[in-house]
Amino acid sequence: MTTDHRSCDELSPIRIRLEELHRRYQAFHEGTVATYIPELAHANPDWFAICLATTDGFIYEVGDFAQPFTIQSISKPFVYGLALEDNGRNALLTKVGVEPSGDAFNAISLHKTNGRPLNPMINAGAIATTGQVRASSPTERFERIRACIGRFAGRPLEVDVGVYESESRTGHRNRAIGHLLRNFDVLTDDPMADVEVYFRQCAISVTCRDLAVMAATLANHGLNPMTGERAISGDHVECVLSVMASCGMYDYAGGWIYHVGMPAKSGVAGGVLAVLPGQLGIGVFSPRLDDHGNSARAIRVCEELSRLWDLHQFDPPPGAHHAMRLAYTAADHGSTRSRSAAERACLRRHGEGIRVVELQGSLMFSSTERIVRDLSNRELPSFLVIDCHHVTEVNAAAAALLFELADRFAARGTTVLLTHATHLAPLEAAFRRHESRSPAESRLRFSTTDDALEWCEDAVLEKAMPSPPPRTLDRLADHGLVRGLTATQVERLAAIMKPMIVRRGDRLVTAGDEAASIILLIRGLASAWNPIPGGRDRRLATFTAGAMVGEMAFAEESPRSATVIAESDVECLVLQRSDFDSLRDTDPGIHAVVWRNIACAIADKLRKANHDLGVYDHAPLSRG
């Protein structure tokens, strides 16, 4: 499996927010670069990158995301995962505990009686963990560790030799820890060889992009979302994330989990990696460290990201799902408005410019991110209709993302409309809150997607058809009911039809009534409505001049299935069943042709209904 490694389009509100954060914190200069490893002191304190990788293999990256730096202590959870693979949970617990120490990363935190390090995230525990990786030699042990971290990053990784040599020259405290671990038989081989392997693993060179992918691999239950390769067994991921959550940020672990709420690990070269299980991974790189040994910028950035997009693990989404239920264009599926043949042909040519996306379920950052990513990376349509009919709830982060997407699209000339959104208070509020700088009211003015689609189609037709079909039928001979009749036969049929005028808001037919006639529209608009018990009636179709109303019930001799209401003053011609039946004896030729035309009209409507159902049944989510 290979996933396309891309960065998001410039319209994406996620990418834009990351860029805003990067610009703001570029001027944040608190903290100092680590100097206790001399080679680290050479780092540029202004290096700064933010990356976010999703569990379906997409990366957002800003700043110095390709700048190499050494992984340092961020190697610890991944080596711990490899040691779990080799030894199993219970056996490894006899060598390394899982309790928070509250101490600095280089503290000598050993159990009072058995000498076991308190957890694998401090140096003592990490050196002990490195020694548990099975190998026949120190070289093999390191190569297994390097390969494991490379599987998480999705690429081969190398050692920064200068940093390794600098760590080895100055790592006397870690050597002392190694001897203590050997004294308690936590390490059973040469402790100095294990410490050297530990120095090498900390000197593995990575980028901020690598950190995000490594975090996303943990979020994806150990499966790298970029390469499809399994880094470690999913059964051990929960153990790794557990110790990261309680111990990964040293003596700031409590403050981190309280304010940010994601399992995380930091390194003294300036990297911080954070994991939101099942959803995404975050990498931030900036060499200036705070008093706890964590990147000062990264702490601030992660706190803001957690608040901005509700990423705290103790505020989880109700469940994973595809938030985009369906996507299609007006070329595939149009409104219920009755159109002429010329109009239908025009919409087939130009309907790709009208895109509809139907959302569903509970919208939060992770599910909405996929929606805005998909839409941001496609060719901009002229119209975008976002249908929220099947959305059950939306949080403030998701609402803000959708609003920002609409704003970015509007700035590029796309009209964005929201429908069925009245039950989603945060979404309505997000749009109405910005009415002073954005036409939010106009975006929410259609209660149904069908209404919005019809409006978009009218706009497309007005532009694409400078000479639109007439809205009034000048003569009966132009109506589809009489197609194939001679002029004399049309006159005979017209003689038995009765004119009818219906005022706006009045009914042409009522659901449940006997179908005693067919109605031909000559001028005006009328809509068929299906009554829904306990709810708002649903519009089935809108008819214009030239349409035929009631032909299906007429043919079946069944009660009317819908109520048809005039949307403007309407002029009609009515063909009563009794008069039509009399033609069977007086003029069978007219009778046969009209029956054929009635059948063709029914077939045309059924064909459209089948096509629309096909769009709903088979249209892929990425369609359009």
C-alpha positions as CSV (number, residue, x, y, z in Angstrom):
1,M,0.0,0.0,0.0
2,T,1.3,3.5,-0.9
3,T,-0.6,6.6,0.0
4,D,0.0,9.8,-2.0
5,H,2.2,12.0,0.1
6,R,0.8,15.5,-0.5
7,S,0.5,18.8,1.3
8,C,-2.8,20.5,1.5
9,D,-4.1,23.1,-1.0
10,E,-3.7,26.7,-0.1
11,L,-7.5,27.0,0.5
12,S,-7.5,24.6,3.3
13,P,-8.5,26.3,6.6
14,I,-6.3,23.7,8.5
15,R,-3.2,24.6,6.6
16,I,-4.1,28.3,6.9
17,R,-4.5,28.0,10.7
18,L,-1.1,26.2,11.0
19,E,0.5,29.0,9.0
20,E,-1.1,31.6,11.3
21,L,0.2,29.8,14.4
22,H,3.7,29.5,12.8
23,R,3.8,33.2,12.0
24,R,2.6,34.2,15.5
25,Y,5.1,32.0,17.4
26,Q,8.0,32.7,15.1
27,A,8.3,35.8,17.3
28,F,8.2,33.8,20.5
29,H,11.7,33.6,21.8
30,E,11.4,32.2,25.3
31,G,13.7,29.3,26.2
32,T,17.3,28.4,25.3
33,V,18.9,25.8,23.0
34,A,20.3,22.7,24.8
35,T,24.1,22.9,25.5
36,Y,24.9,20.0,27.7
37,I,25.4,18.0,24.5
38,P,27.9,20.4,22.9
39,E,26.8,19.6,19.3
40,L,23.2,20.6,20.0
41,A,24.3,24.1,20.9
42,H,25.0,24.7,17.2
43,A,21.3,24.5,16.3
44,N,19.7,27.6,14.9
45,P,17.2,28.8,17.6
46,D,14.9,30.2,14.9
47,W,14.2,26.8,13.3
48,F,10.5,26.2,13.6
49,A,8.1,23.7,12.0
50,I,4.6,22.4,12.6
51,C,3.3,19.2,10.9
52,L,0.0,17.3,11.2
53,A,-0.5,13.8,9.7
54,T,-3.8,12.0,9.6
55,T,-4.5,8.3,10.0
56,D,-5.5,8.1,6.3
57,G,-2.1,9.4,5.1
58,F,-2.4,13.1,4.6
59,I,0.2,15.7,5.8
60,Y,-0.1,19.4,6.6
61,E,3.3,21.0,7.0
62,V,4.5,24.5,7.6
63,G,7.9,26.1,8.4
64,D,11.2,24.2,8.5
65,F,9.5,20.8,8.2
66,A,12.3,19.2,6.2
67,Q,15.1,20.5,8.5
68,P,17.0,17.5,10.0
69,F,17.6,17.3,13.8
70,T,18.3,14.4,16.2
71,I,15.5,12.5,17.7
72,Q,16.9,12.3,21.2
73,S,14.4,11.2,23.8
74,I,11.6,10.9,21.3
75,S,13.2,7.6,20.4
76,K,12.2,6.2,23.8
77,P,8.6,5.2,23.2
78,F,9.5,3.5,19.9
79,V,12.3,1.5,21.4
80,Y,9.9,0.6,24.2
81,G,7.5,-0.7,21.7
82,L,10.2,-2.8,20.1
83,A,11.2,-4.2,23.5
84,L,7.6,-5.1,24.1
85,E,7.5,-7.0,20.8
86,D,10.6,-8.9,21.9
87,N,9.8,-9.7,25.5
88,G,6.1,-9.2,26.1
89,R,4.4,-6.9,28.6
90,N,4.8,-9.0,31.8
91,A,8.5,-9.8,31.2
92,L,9.4,-6.2,30.4
93,L,7.6,-4.9,33.6
94,T,10.2,-6.8,35.6
95,K,12.9,-4.6,34.1
96,V,11.2,-1.2,33.6
97,G,8.2,0.2,35.5
98,V,5.4,2.5,34.2
99,E,5.0,4.9,37.1
100,P,5.6,8.7,36.6
101,S,8.7,9.9,38.3
102,G,8.1,13.6,38.5
103,D,11.8,14.0,37.9
104,A,13.9,15.5,35.1
105,F,14.7,13.3,32.1
106,N,18.3,12.6,33.3
107,A,17.4,11.8,36.9
108,I,18.6,8.6,38.4
109,S,15.1,7.3,39.3
110,L,15.4,3.7,40.4
111,H,13.1,1.7,42.7
112,K,14.5,1.7,46.2
113,T,14.8,-2.1,46.6
114,N,14.9,-3.8,43.1
115,G,16.7,-1.0,41.2
116,R,14.1,-1.1,38.4
117,P,13.8,2.3,36.6
118,L,10.4,3.9,37.3
119,N,9.4,4.3,33.6
120,P,10.9,4.0,30.1
121,M,10.6,7.7,29.3
122,I,13.4,8.9,31.6
123,N,17.0,8.1,30.7
124,A,17.4,5.3,33.2
125,G,14.4,3.5,31.9
126,A,15.3,4.2,28.3
127,I,18.8,2.7,28.7
128,A,17.2,-0.4,30.4
129,T,14.7,-0.7,27.6
130,T,17.4,-0.4,24.9
131,G,19.2,-3.4,26.7
132,Q,16.0,-5.5,26.3
133,V,16.0,-5.3,22.5
134,R,17.1,-8.8,21.5
135,A,20.3,-9.1,19.4
136,S,23.5,-11.1,19.2
137,S,25.7,-8.0,19.3
138,P,25.4,-4.3,20.0
139,T,25.6,-3.5,16.3
140,E,22.6,-5.8,15.6
141,R,20.7,-4.3,18.5
142,F,21.2,-0.8,17.1
143,E,20.3,-1.8,13.6
144,R,17.0,-3.3,14.8
145,I,16.2,-0.1,16.7
146,R,17.0,2.1,13.6
147,A,14.9,-0.1,11.4
148,C,12.0,0.0,13.8
149,I,12.0,3.8,14.1
150,G,12.4,3.9,10.3
151,R,9.2,1.9,9.9
152,F,7.4,4.5,12.0
153,A,8.8,7.3,10.0
154,G,8.1,5.5,6.7
155,R,11.7,5.9,5.4
156,P,15.3,4.8,6.2
157,L,16.9,6.9,8.9
158,E,20.6,7.7,9.5
159,V,22.7,8.7,12.5
160,D,24.1,12.2,12.9
161,V,27.6,11.1,13.6
162,G,28.7,14.5,15.0
163,V,25.9,14.5,17.6
164,Y,26.5,10.8,18.5
165,E,30.2,11.5,19.2
166,S,29.4,14.6,21.2
167,E,26.9,12.6,23.3
168,S,29.4,9.8,23.8
169,R,32.2,12.2,24.9
170,T,30.0,13.9,27.5
171,G,27.6,11.1,28.6
172,H,29.2,10.2,31.9
173,R,25.9,10.5,33.8
174,N,24.3,8.0,31.5
175,R,27.3,5.6,31.9
176,A,26.8,5.8,35.6
177,I,23.2,4.9,35.2
178,G,24.3,2.0,33.0
179,H,26.5,0.6,35.8
180,L,23.7,1.0,38.4
181,L,21.4,-1.0,36.1
182,R,24.0,-3.7,35.7
183,N,24.4,-3.8,39.5
184,F,20.7,-4.6,39.9
185,D,20.8,-7.1,36.9
186,V,18.4,-4.9,34.9
187,L,21.1,-5.0,32.3
188,T,22.8,-8.4,31.9
189,D,25.2,-7.6,29.1
190,D,28.1,-5.1,29.0
191,P,26.4,-1.9,30.3
192,M,28.7,0.3,28.4
193,A,27.8,-1.3,25.1
194,D,24.1,-0.8,25.8
195,V,24.8,2.9,26.7
196,E,26.6,3.4,23.4
197,V,23.6,1.9,21.5
198,Y,21.4,4.3,23.5
199,F,23.6,7.3,22.4
200,R,23.3,6.2,18.8
201,Q,19.5,5.8,18.9
202,C,19.3,9.3,20.3
203,A,21.4,10.6,17.5
204,I,19.2,9.3,14.7
205,S,18.3,12.2,12.4
206,V,14.7,13.0,11.7
207,T,12.5,15.9,10.5
208,C,9.4,17.4,11.8
209,R,7.5,15.7,9.0
210,D,8.9,12.4,10.3
211,L,7.7,13.1,13.8
212,A,4.1,13.7,12.5
213,V,4.1,10.5,10.5
214,M,5.5,8.5,13.5
215,A,2.8,10.0,15.7
216,A,0.1,9.1,13.1
217,T,1.4,5.6,13.0
218,L,0.8,5.2,16.7
219,A,-2.6,6.9,16.2
220,N,-3.2,4.3,13.5
221,H,-2.7,1.4,15.9
222,G,0.9,0.8,14.7
223,L,0.2,0.8,10.9
224,N,2.1,3.5,9.0
225,P,-0.6,5.4,7.1
226,M,1.9,6.5,4.4
227,T,3.4,3.2,3.6
228,G,0.9,0.6,4.9
229,E,3.8,-1.1,6.7
230,R,3.2,-2.3,10.3
231,A,5.7,-0.8,12.7
232,I,4.8,-2.7,15.8
233,S,1.8,-4.9,16.8
234,G,-1.4,-3.1,17.6
235,D,-1.6,-4.9,20.9
236,H,1.5,-3.0,22.2
237,V,0.5,0.4,21.0
238,E,-1.8,1.0,24.0
239,C,1.2,0.3,26.3
240,V,3.4,2.8,24.5
241,L,0.6,5.5,24.5
242,S,-0.1,4.9,28.2
243,V,3.5,5.6,29.3
244,M,3.7,8.5,26.9
245,A,0.5,10.0,28.4
246,S,1.7,9.7,32.0
247,C,5.5,10.1,31.6
248,G,6.3,11.4,28.2
249,M,6.8,15.1,29.1
250,Y,8.9,14.5,32.3
251,D,7.9,16.6,35.3
252,Y,5.5,18.6,33.0
253,A,3.5,15.4,32.2
254,G,0.6,16.4,34.5
255,G,0.3,19.9,33.1
256,W,0.6,18.6,29.5
257,I,-2.2,16.0,29.9
258,Y,-4.4,18.6,31.6
259,H,-3.9,21.4,29.0
260,V,-3.2,19.4,25.8
261,G,-4.7,16.0,26.5
262,M,-2.7,13.8,24.1
263,P,0.0,11.2,24.7
264,A,3.3,12.9,23.8
265,K,7.1,12.8,23.9
266,S,9.7,15.5,23.7
267,G,13.4,15.6,22.9
268,V,16.1,18.1,23.9
269,A,16.9,18.8,20.2
270,G,13.6,20.6,20.2
271,G,11.1,18.1,18.8
272,V,7.7,17.3,20.3
273,L,5.5,14.5,19.1
274,A,1.8,14.1,20.1
275,V,-0.8,11.4,19.3
276,L,-4.6,11.6,19.1
277,P,-5.4,7.9,18.9
278,G,-7.5,6.9,15.9
279,Q,-7.3,10.4,14.4
280,L,-3.9,12.1,13.8
281,G,-0.4,12.8,14.9
282,I,1.4,16.1,15.5
283,G,5.0,17.0,15.2
284,V,6.5,20.4,16.3
285,F,10.1,21.3,16.1
286,S,11.8,24.4,17.7
287,P,15.2,24.1,19.5
288,R,14.5,26.6,22.3
289,L,13.7,24.6,25.5
290,D,11.9,25.6,28.6
291,D,12.9,24.8,32.2
292,H,11.4,21.3,31.9
293,G,13.6,20.4,28.8
294,N,10.6,20.7,26.4
295,S,10.4,22.9,23.3
296,A,8.9,26.2,24.5
297,R,7.3,27.0,21.2
298,A,6.0,23.4,20.8
299,I,4.2,23.5,24.1
300,R,2.4,26.7,23.2
301,V,1.5,25.5,19.7
302,C,0.1,22.2,21.0
303,E,-1.9,23.9,23.7
304,E,-3.5,26.1,21.0
305,L,-4.1,23.3,18.6
306,S,-5.8,21.2,21.3
307,R,-8.2,24.1,22.2
308,L,-8.7,25.2,18.6
309,W,-9.8,21.8,17.3
310,D,-11.0,20.1,20.4
311,L,-8.2,17.5,20.3
312,H,-8.2,16.6,24.0
313,Q,-8.3,12.8,24.4
314,F,-10.8,13.1,27.2
315,D,-13.3,14.9,24.9
316,P,-13.5,12.1,22.3
317,P,-15.8,12.0,19.3
318,P,-18.8,9.7,19.6
319,G,-17.3,7.3,17.0
320,A,-15.4,7.1,13.8
321,H,-17.3,7.4,10.6
322,H,-17.2,8.9,7.1
323,A,-18.7,12.3,7.5
324,M,-19.2,12.8,3.8
325,R,-22.2,10.7,3.0
326,L,-22.4,11.5,-0.7
327,A,-21.0,13.9,-3.3
328,Y,-22.4,14.7,-6.7
329,T,-22.9,17.4,-9.3
330,A,-26.0,18.9,-11.0
331,A,-24.8,17.1,-14.1
332,D,-25.5,13.8,-12.3
333,H,-28.5,14.7,-10.2
334,G,-30.6,17.9,-10.6
335,S,-33.3,19.5,-8.7
336,T,-37.0,18.5,-8.9
337,R,-37.7,21.5,-11.1
338,S,-39.3,20.4,-14.4
339,R,-37.0,21.6,-17.2
340,S,-37.3,21.7,-21.0
341,A,-35.2,19.4,-23.2
342,A,-32.9,22.3,-24.0
343,E,-32.5,23.3,-20.4
344,R,-31.7,19.6,-19.4
345,A,-29.1,19.4,-22.2
346,C,-27.5,22.7,-21.0
347,L,-27.4,21.4,-17.4
348,R,-25.8,18.2,-18.5
349,R,-23.0,20.3,-20.1
350,H,-22.6,22.9,-17.4
351,G,-23.9,21.1,-14.2
352,E,-20.4,20.1,-13.1
353,G,-20.1,23.6,-11.8
354,I,-22.7,22.9,-9.2
355,R,-21.4,20.5,-6.5
356,V,-23.4,19.1,-3.7
357,V,-21.9,17.3,-0.6
358,E,-24.1,15.6,1.9
359,L,-22.6,15.3,5.4
360,Q,-23.6,12.9,8.1
361,G,-23.1,11.9,11.7
362,S,-21.2,13.9,14.3
363,L,-18.8,16.5,13.0
364,M,-15.7,17.3,14.9
365,F,-12.2,18.2,13.8
366,S,-11.0,14.9,12.5
367,S,-14.1,14.1,10.5
368,T,-14.5,17.7,9.2
369,E,-10.8,17.8,8.3
370,R,-11.3,15.1,5.7
371,I,-14.2,17.0,4.2
372,V,-12.4,20.4,3.9
373,R,-9.2,18.6,2.6
374,D,-11.2,16.9,-0.1
375,L,-13.0,20.0,-1.2
376,S,-9.8,22.2,-1.0
377,N,-7.9,20.0,-3.3
378,R,-10.4,19.9,-6.1
379,E,-11.1,22.3,-8.9
380,L,-13.3,25.1,-7.5
381,P,-17.0,24.8,-8.5
382,S,-19.1,27.8,-9.3
383,F,-21.6,26.7,-6.6
384,L,-21.1,24.5,-3.5
385,V,-24.1,23.2,-1.6
386,I,-23.4,21.6,1.8
387,D,-26.3,19.5,2.9
388,C,-26.4,18.9,6.7
389,H,-29.7,16.9,6.7
390,H,-28.0,13.8,8.1
391,V,-25.7,15.6,10.5
392,T,-26.6,14.7,14.1
393,E,-24.3,17.2,15.9
394,V,-21.4,19.6,15.2
395,N,-18.9,21.0,17.7
396,A,-17.5,24.5,17.5
397,A,-14.2,23.4,15.9
398,A,-16.0,21.7,13.0
399,A,-18.4,24.7,12.6
400,A,-15.4,27.1,12.4
401,L,-13.7,24.9,9.8
402,L,-16.7,24.8,7.6
403,F,-17.2,28.6,7.9
404,E,-13.6,29.3,7.0
405,L,-13.8,26.9,4.0
406,A,-16.9,28.8,2.8
407,D,-15.1,32.1,3.3
408,R,-12.0,31.0,1.3
409,F,-14.2,29.6,-1.5
410,A,-16.2,32.8,-1.6
411,A,-13.0,34.8,-2.0
412,R,-12.3,32.8,-5.1
413,G,-15.7,33.3,-6.6
414,T,-17.6,30.1,-5.4
415,T,-21.1,30.6,-4.0
416,V,-21.4,28.4,-0.9
417,L,-24.8,27.5,0.5
418,L,-25.7,25.5,3.6
419,T,-29.0,23.6,3.8
420,H,-30.8,21.7,6.5
421,A,-28.7,23.5,9.1
422,T,-31.4,24.9,11.4
423,H,-31.0,22.0,13.9
424,L,-27.2,22.7,14.3
425,A,-26.9,25.7,16.6
426,P,-23.0,25.9,16.5
427,L,-23.0,25.8,12.7
428,E,-25.6,28.5,12.4
429,A,-23.9,30.6,15.0
430,A,-20.5,30.3,13.3
431,F,-22.0,31.6,10.0
432,R,-24.2,34.3,11.5
433,R,-21.5,35.5,13.9
434,H,-19.6,36.9,10.9
435,E,-22.5,38.6,9.1
436,S,-20.7,41.9,9.3
437,R,-17.9,40.7,7.0
438,S,-19.6,37.9,5.1
439,P,-23.1,37.4,3.6
440,A,-23.9,34.6,6.1
441,E,-27.6,35.1,5.8
442,S,-27.6,34.4,2.1
443,R,-25.7,31.2,2.7
444,L,-28.4,29.9,5.0
445,R,-31.4,31.1,3.1
446,F,-32.4,27.8,1.6
447,S,-34.0,25.3,4.0
448,T,-33.7,22.4,1.6
449,T,-31.0,21.2,-0.9
450,D,-33.6,20.9,-3.6
451,D,-34.4,24.7,-3.3
452,A,-30.7,25.5,-3.3
453,L,-30.1,23.3,-6.3
454,E,-32.9,24.9,-8.3
455,W,-31.5,28.4,-7.5
456,C,-28.0,27.3,-8.7
457,E,-29.5,25.7,-11.8
458,D,-31.4,28.9,-12.7
459,A,-28.2,30.9,-12.3
460,V,-26.3,28.5,-14.6
461,L,-29.0,28.5,-17.2
462,E,-29.3,32.3,-17.1
463,K,-25.6,32.6,-17.9
464,A,-25.3,29.6,-20.4
465,M,-28.6,30.2,-22.3
466,P,-28.9,33.9,-23.3
467,S,-32.2,33.0,-25.0
468,P,-34.0,30.8,-22.5
469,P,-37.1,28.8,-23.5
470,P,-40.3,30.7,-23.1
471,R,-42.1,30.4,-19.8
472,T,-45.5,30.4,-21.5
473,L,-46.8,27.9,-24.0
474,D,-48.2,29.9,-26.9
475,R,-50.2,27.0,-28.5
476,L,-51.3,23.5,-27.6
477,A,-49.4,22.1,-30.6
478,D,-46.1,22.7,-28.7
479,H,-47.1,20.5,-25.8
480,G,-45.8,17.0,-25.5
481,L,-49.2,15.5,-25.0
482,V,-50.1,16.1,-28.7
483,R,-46.7,15.1,-30.2
484,G,-47.4,13.2,-33.4
485,L,-50.9,14.6,-34.0
486,T,-51.8,16.6,-37.1
487,A,-52.9,20.2,-36.8
488,T,-56.5,19.1,-37.4
489,Q,-56.3,16.4,-34.7
490,V,-54.8,19.0,-32.3
491,E,-57.8,21.3,-33.0
492,R,-60.2,18.4,-32.3
493,L,-58.5,17.6,-29.0
494,A,-58.4,21.3,-28.0
495,A,-62.1,21.5,-28.5
496,I,-62.8,19.0,-25.7
497,M,-60.3,20.5,-23.2
498,K,-61.3,23.1,-20.6
499,P,-59.2,26.1,-19.6
500,M,-58.5,26.7,-15.9
501,I,-56.9,29.5,-14.0
502,V,-55.4,28.8,-10.5
503,R,-54.3,31.6,-8.2
504,R,-51.0,31.5,-6.4
505,G,-51.2,29.3,-3.3
506,D,-54.3,27.4,-4.4
507,R,-54.3,23.7,-5.3
508,L,-54.4,22.2,-8.7
509,V,-55.0,18.7,-7.3
510,T,-55.2,17.3,-3.8
511,A,-53.6,14.0,-2.6
512,G,-56.2,11.3,-2.2
513,D,-58.7,12.7,-4.7
514,E,-59.9,10.7,-7.7
515,A,-57.7,11.2,-10.7
516,A,-60.4,12.3,-13.1
517,S,-58.3,14.5,-15.4
518,I,-54.9,15.4,-16.8
519,I,-53.7,19.0,-16.4
520,L,-51.5,20.7,-18.9
521,L,-49.5,23.8,-17.7
522,I,-49.7,26.7,-20.2
523,R,-48.2,29.4,-18.0
524,G,-46.8,29.7,-14.5
525,L,-45.2,27.5,-11.9
526,A,-46.7,24.7,-9.7
527,S,-45.1,22.2,-7.3
528,A,-46.1,18.7,-6.2
529,W,-45.8,18.1,-2.5
530,N,-45.7,14.8,-0.6
531,P,-47.4,15.0,2.8
532,I,-45.1,13.7,5.6
533,P,-47.0,12.9,8.9
534,G,-45.7,15.0,11.7
535,G,-43.2,16.9,9.6
536,R,-42.7,19.4,6.8
537,D,-44.1,18.3,3.4
538,R,-41.5,17.3,0.9
539,R,-41.4,18.8,-2.6
540,L,-41.5,16.2,-5.3
541,A,-41.3,18.3,-8.4
542,T,-41.8,21.8,-9.7
543,F,-43.7,22.1,-13.0
544,T,-43.4,24.9,-15.6
545,A,-45.2,25.7,-18.9
546,G,-45.3,22.6,-21.1
547,A,-45.5,20.1,-18.1
548,M,-48.1,17.4,-17.7
549,V,-49.6,17.0,-14.2
550,G,-51.3,13.9,-12.8
551,E,-50.7,11.5,-15.7
552,M,-49.5,8.6,-13.6
553,A,-52.6,8.5,-11.3
554,F,-54.7,9.1,-14.5
555,A,-53.2,6.1,-16.2
556,E,-53.6,3.9,-13.2
557,E,-57.0,5.2,-12.3
558,S,-55.8,5.5,-8.8
559,P,-56.1,8.4,-6.2
560,R,-53.8,11.3,-6.5
561,S,-50.5,10.6,-4.6
562,A,-49.4,14.2,-4.2
563,T,-50.9,17.7,-3.7
564,V,-50.0,20.2,-6.5
565,I,-50.0,23.9,-5.4
566,A,-49.6,26.9,-7.7
567,E,-46.4,28.9,-6.9
568,S,-47.6,31.7,-9.2
569,D,-50.9,32.4,-11.0
570,V,-51.2,29.4,-13.3
571,E,-53.1,28.9,-16.6
572,C,-54.0,25.3,-17.5
573,L,-55.9,23.1,-20.0
574,V,-57.7,20.2,-18.4
575,L,-58.5,16.9,-20.2
576,Q,-61.3,15.1,-18.3
577,R,-61.3,11.3,-18.3
578,S,-64.8,11.1,-19.7
579,D,-64.0,13.3,-22.6
580,F,-60.8,11.4,-23.3
581,D,-62.6,8.0,-23.1
582,S,-65.1,9.2,-25.7
583,L,-62.3,9.7,-28.2
584,R,-61.8,5.9,-28.2
585,D,-65.0,5.7,-30.2
586,T,-65.1,9.0,-32.1
587,D,-61.4,9.4,-33.0
588,P,-59.3,6.3,-32.0
589,G,-56.3,7.7,-33.8
590,I,-56.1,10.7,-31.4
591,H,-56.8,8.4,-28.5
592,A,-53.9,6.1,-29.3
593,V,-51.4,8.8,-29.9
594,V,-52.3,10.6,-26.7
595,W,-52.0,7.4,-24.7
596,R,-48.6,6.8,-26.2
597,N,-47.5,10.4,-25.2
598,I,-48.9,9.8,-21.6
599,A,-46.8,6.6,-21.4
600,C,-43.7,8.4,-22.7
601,A,-44.1,11.2,-20.1
602,I,-44.4,8.5,-17.3
603,A,-41.4,6.7,-18.6
604,D,-39.4,9.9,-18.7
605,K,-40.2,10.6,-15.1
606,L,-39.4,7.1,-14.1
607,R,-36.1,7.2,-16.0
608,K,-35.1,10.4,-14.1
609,A,-36.1,8.8,-10.8
610,N,-34.0,5.7,-11.5
611,H,-31.0,7.9,-12.5
612,D,-31.3,9.9,-9.3
613,L,-31.5,6.7,-7.2
614,G,-28.5,5.4,-9.0
615,V,-26.6,8.5,-8.0
616,Y,-27.5,7.9,-4.4
617,D,-26.7,4.2,-4.5
618,H,-23.5,4.2,-6.5
619,A,-21.9,7.7,-6.5
620,P,-18.5,7.4,-4.8
621,L,-17.7,9.8,-2.0
622,S,-15.1,11.5,-4.1
623,R,-17.4,12.1,-7.0
624,G,-17.5,15.6,-8.5
